[in-house]
């Protein structure tokens, strides 16, 4: 039996199986989990509640395909000339408050902070970067452009079955293309935003927010799923509370052609320790987010990666990700035009406030 130490207890193989299911099937009924695991529903419910109490499972959210709304997505790294815990906290707050930012993390090594953000066009990008340069006058930054995701799933980390995992599905950012951009109406935007904060919100609650009937809400959600806007539901995971570290690895390759890119993608998709990977344009070609039990486990993973692509890998930069400060799949910028959204956002941000994902201080 496989055991992983958690914050206040031990996670066993049954817990791992539950985590494997709900991380990518956040709205799966207890009855289905119970049937698959051959456990009473009460036992499944107890274990789910315990995983939430251990702050391993956070809230359940909708996965939103952001390429339906925005044409561009960027990843930015910050290195500050002077820093302190208080200064870092202030800078994190600035990034977290930006309506364009989807993710913020604190790093070790050459850079101090990282963030991913979206823009509609070059005008949005210019406004965002002007704000960064005005608020972070003492910073050096590295900006890279997303082109597509290779993998976005914690499921394989909890995998209990033997053999290689299947390729991941349900990305938030597939290849960007202007042809797939859409513009739903205001009621759809509110539904998408609400589900991105809490996928278990009831249709009755959504009906009050939108002025629709419960049946109207249900039909709209069904259509959003059919159109590939909502690609699924998942629980957000605090992997730090399973005594694992998270690393961000930036890779650069020589003569990166389509064949090599496909080879890299398939290799990363089948590594269970890799929970995220994406293709960039910029100094580095590929970002790899991975988990490891300790530095020796990480060394083994990096050794395998380097050996696999030794003839083409020309650059590698590694950071420990000390914590996440923001993680959303539908940033508020998408809804700023919606009448009355400011109040909805204020209420939801307070009710479903993101708790910093980081290893608890011992």
C-alpha positions in Angstrom: 0.0 0.0 0.0 1.2 3.5 -0.9 1.2 6.2 1.8 1.9 9.9 1.6 2.2 12.1 4.7 -0.3 14.9 4.9 -0.6 17.9 7.1 -2.4 16.3 10.0 -2.5 12.7 9.1 -1.8 10.1 6.5 -3.3 9.7 3.0 -3.7 6.0 2.0 -4.4 4.3 -1.3 -8.2 4.8 -1.0 -7.7 8.5 -0.4 -5.4 8.6 -3.5 -8.1 6.9 -5.6 -10.7 9.5 -4.5 -8.3 12.3 -5.3 -7.6 10.8 -8.7 -11.3 10.8 -9.5 -12.4 14.2 -8.2 -9.4 16.3 -9.3 -10.8 15.9 -12.9 -14.4 15.0 -12.1 -15.3 17.5 -9.5 -19.0 17.1 -9.8 -19.1 13.3 -10.0 -21.9 11.9 -7.7 -20.9 10.1 -4.5 -22.9 7.1 -5.8 -20.5 6.8 -8.8 -17.4 7.1 -6.6 -18.9 4.6 -4.2 -19.6 2.1 -7.0 -16.2 2.5 -8.6 -14.4 2.0 -5.2 -16.8 -0.5 -3.8 -17.1 1.6 -0.7 -20.3 2.8 1.1 -21.3 6.4 0.2 -20.9 7.4 3.8 -17.2 6.4 3.8 -16.5 8.3 0.6 -18.2 11.4 2.0 -16.2 11.1 5.2 -12.9 10.8 3.3 -13.8 13.8 1.0 -14.6 15.9 4.0 -11.3 14.9 5.7 -9.3 15.7 2.6 -10.9 19.2 2.7 -10.2 19.6 6.4 -6.5 18.7 5.7 -6.5 21.5 3.1 -5.5 19.0 0.4 -8.7 19.5 -1.5 -9.9 23.1 -1.9 -13.1 24.2 -3.7 -14.6 22.6 -6.8 -14.4 24.8 -9.9 -15.4 24.8 -13.6 -12.6 24.5 -16.1 -13.0 27.3 -18.7 -11.4 27.3 -22.1 -10.0 30.8 -22.1 -9.1 30.7 -25.8 -12.8 31.2 -26.5 -12.6 34.7 -25.0 -9.0 36.1 -25.2 -6.5 35.9 -28.1 -3.3 36.1 -26.0 -1.9 34.7 -22.8 1.5 35.5 -21.3 3.8 34.2 -18.5 5.9 36.8 -16.7 8.9 36.4 -14.3 10.0 39.1 -11.9 13.4 39.7 -10.3 13.5 42.6 -7.8 16.7 44.4 -6.9 15.6 44.7 -3.3 13.1 42.6 -1.5 11.8 41.6 1.9 8.8 39.5 3.1 6.8 42.7 3.4 7.8 44.0 0.0 7.1 40.7 -1.6 3.7 40.6 0.1 2.8 44.0 -1.3 3.9 43.0 -4.8 1.9 39.8 -4.6 -1.2 41.8 -3.6 -0.7 44.1 -6.7 -0.6 41.1 -9.1 -3.4 39.2 -7.4 -5.7 42.3 -7.7 -5.2 42.6 -11.4 -8.4 41.4 -13.3 -6.2 40.0 -16.1 -4.1 37.7 -13.9 -4.9 34.0 -13.7 -2.1 32.7 -11.5 0.6 34.1 -9.2 3.4 32.1 -7.6 6.5 32.9 -5.4 9.7 31.3 -6.6 13.3 30.6 -5.5 16.4 31.2 -7.5 16.9 33.8 -10.2 13.3 35.2 -10.1 11.1 36.1 -7.1 7.6 36.0 -8.6 5.8 34.6 -11.6 2.4 35.3 -13.0 0.3 34.3 -16.0 -2.2 36.7 -17.5 -4.5 37.2 -20.5 -5.1 40.0 -22.9 -7.5 40.7 -25.7 -5.1 42.5 -27.9 -1.8 44.5 -27.9 -3.6 47.5 -26.3 -4.4 45.3 -23.2 -0.8 44.1 -23.1 0.5 47.6 -23.3 -1.7 48.7 -20.4 -0.8 45.8 -18.3 3.0 46.2 -18.9 2.7 50.0 -18.2 1.1 49.2 -14.9 3.9 46.7 -14.1 6.6 49.1 -14.9 5.0 51.9 -12.9 4.4 49.8 -9.8 7.5 47.7 -10.0 10.2 50.3 -10.8 13.0 48.2 -9.3 12.3 45.0 -11.3 13.8 43.1 -14.2 11.2 40.9 -15.9 11.1 38.2 -18.5 7.9 38.0 -20.7 7.0 34.9 -22.6 3.9 34.1 -24.8 1.8 31.0 -24.4 1.0 29.2 -27.6 -0.7 26.0 -26.2 -0.9 23.7 -23.2 0.6 20.2 -23.3 -0.8 19.1 -19.9 -3.0 20.6 -17.1 -4.0 17.9 -14.6 -3.1 16.8 -11.0 -4.8 13.5 -11.7 -1.7 11.5 -12.5 0.0 12.5 -9.2 -2.6 10.4 -7.3 -2.7 7.6 -9.8 -2.8 4.1 -8.2 -2.9 1.9 -11.3 0.2 0.5 -12.9 1.5 1.5 -16.3 1.8 4.8 -18.1 -1.1 7.3 -17.7 -3.2 8.3 -20.7 -2.7 11.7 -22.4 -4.4 14.5 -20.5 -7.6 16.1 -21.7 -9.7 19.2 -20.9 -7.2 22.0 -21.2 -7.9 25.6 -20.3 -5.7 27.0 -23.0 -5.5 25.1 -26.2 -4.0 26.6 -29.3 -5.0 30.3 -29.7 -7.0 31.1 -32.8 -9.1 34.2 -33.6 -11.6 32.0 -35.4 -12.8 30.4 -32.1 -13.3 33.7 -30.2 -16.9 34.1 -29.0 -19.0 36.6 -27.1 -21.7 35.1 -24.9 -24.4 37.4 -23.4 -24.2 38.9 -19.9 -26.1 36.1 -18.2 -23.8 33.5 -19.6 -20.8 35.5 -18.4 -22.2 35.6 -14.9 -22.9 31.8 -14.9 -19.4 31.1 -16.2 -17.8 33.4 -13.5 -19.8 31.9 -10.7 -19.0 28.3 -11.7 -15.3 29.2 -12.0 -15.4 30.2 -8.3 -17.7 27.4 -7.1 -18.9 24.6 -9.4 -21.2 23.3 -6.8 -23.3 26.5 -6.6 -27.0 25.5 -7.1 -29.1 26.4 -10.1 -31.4 28.2 -7.7 -28.5 30.5 -6.6 -27.5 31.1 -10.2 -31.2 31.9 -11.1 -31.2 34.7 -8.5 -27.9 36.1 -9.8 -29.1 36.1 -13.5 -32.8 36.6 -13.3 -33.4 33.3 -15.2 -35.4 30.3 -14.1 -33.6 27.3 -12.7 -34.5 25.4 -15.9 -33.1 28.3 -18.0 -29.8 28.1 -16.0 -29.6 24.4 -16.5 -30.0 24.7 -20.3 -27.4 27.5 -20.5 -24.9 25.4 -18.5 -25.6 22.5 -20.8 -25.0 24.7 -23.9 -21.8 26.1 -22.4 -20.5 22.6 -22.0 -21.6 21.5 -25.5 -19.8 24.6 -27.0 -16.5 23.7 -25.3 -16.5 26.8 -23.1 -16.8 24.7 -19.9 -14.5 21.8 -20.4 -15.2 20.0 -17.1 -15.0 20.4 -13.4 -12.1 19.9 -10.9 -11.1 20.3 -7.3 -8.2 22.6 -6.8 -5.4 20.8 -4.9 -2.9 21.9 -2.3 -0.2 19.5 -3.1 2.1 21.1 -0.5 0.0 19.5 2.2 1.0 16.0 1.0 4.7 16.8 1.8 5.6 17.2 -1.9 7.5 20.1 -3.4 6.5 21.9 -6.6 9.1 23.0 -9.2 8.9 25.2 -12.3 11.3 24.0 -15.0 12.0 26.2 -18.1 13.5 24.4 -21.1 15.0 25.7 -24.3 15.7 23.4 -27.3 17.8 23.7 -30.4 15.9 23.7 -33.7 12.5 23.0 -32.2 10.4 21.7 -35.0 6.9 20.3 -35.0 8.1 16.7 -34.7 10.3 17.4 -31.7 7.5 19.5 -30.1 5.1 16.5 -30.4 7.8 14.2 -28.9 8.3 16.6 -26.0 4.5 16.9 -25.4 3.9 13.1 -25.4 6.9 12.5 -23.1 5.7 15.1 -20.6 2.0 13.9 -20.7 3.1 10.4 -19.6 5.2 11.5 -16.7 2.9 11.2 -13.6 4.9 13.8 -11.7 4.2 16.5 -14.3 1.0 18.3 -13.6 1.4 21.1 -16.0 3.3 21.9 -19.2 3.0 24.5 -21.9 4.7 25.8 -25.1 6.1 29.3 -25.0 7.5 31.8 -27.4 10.4 33.6 -25.8 13.7 32.8 -24.0 12.4 29.4 -23.1 10.2 27.1 -25.2 8.6 24.9 -22.6 7.4 25.3 -19.1 7.2 22.2 -16.9 5.4 22.2 -13.6 6.2 19.0 -11.6 6.0 17.6 -8.1 8.7 15.7 -6.3 8.9 14.0 -2.8 12.3 15.6 -2.2 15.4 17.0 -4.0 16.6 13.5 -4.7 13.4 12.5 -6.4 13.6 15.8 -8.4 17.2 15.0 -9.4 16.1 11.7 -10.8 13.2 13.3 -12.8 15.6 15.9 -14.3 18.1 13.3 -15.1 15.5 11.4 -17.1 14.4 14.5 -18.9 17.9 15.6 -19.8 18.9 12.1 -21.0 15.7 11.9 -23.1 16.5 15.1 -25.0 20.3 15.4 -24.5 21.0 16.1 -28.1 18.5 19.0 -28.4 18.2 20.5 -25.0 20.2 23.7 -24.9 19.0 25.5 -21.8 17.3 24.7 -18.4 16.3 26.9 -15.5 14.8 25.5 -12.3 12.8 27.2 -9.6 11.1 25.9 -6.5 7.6 27.2 -6.3 7.2 28.2 -2.7 3.5 29.0 -2.9 0.5 30.0 -5.0 -1.3 33.2 -4.3 -3.9 33.2 -7.1 -5.4 30.4 -9.2 -8.4 31.1 -11.3 -9.7 29.8 -14.7 -11.9 32.8 -15.5 -10.4 36.2 -14.4 -12.8 39.1 -13.7 -11.5 41.1 -16.7 -13.8 38.9 -18.8 -16.9 40.3 -17.1 -16.1 43.9 -16.4 -18.6 45.1 -19.0 -21.5 43.2 -17.3 -24.0 45.5 -15.5 -23.9 44.8 -11.7 -20.8 42.6 -12.0 -18.7 44.6 -9.5 -21.1 43.6 -6.6 -21.2 40.0 -7.7 -17.4 39.9 -7.9 -17.0 41.5 -4.5 -19.4 39.0 -2.9 -17.8 36.0 -4.6 -14.2 37.0 -3.9 -15.1 37.4 -0.2 -17.0 34.1 0.0 -14.6 32.0 -2.1 -11.3 33.8 -1.2 -8.3 32.0 -2.5 -6.2 30.6 0.3 -2.5 30.7 -0.3 -1.4 27.2 -1.3 2.0 26.6 0.4 3.6 24.2 2.8 2.4 24.9 6.3 5.0 26.2 8.6 6.2 23.5 11.0 
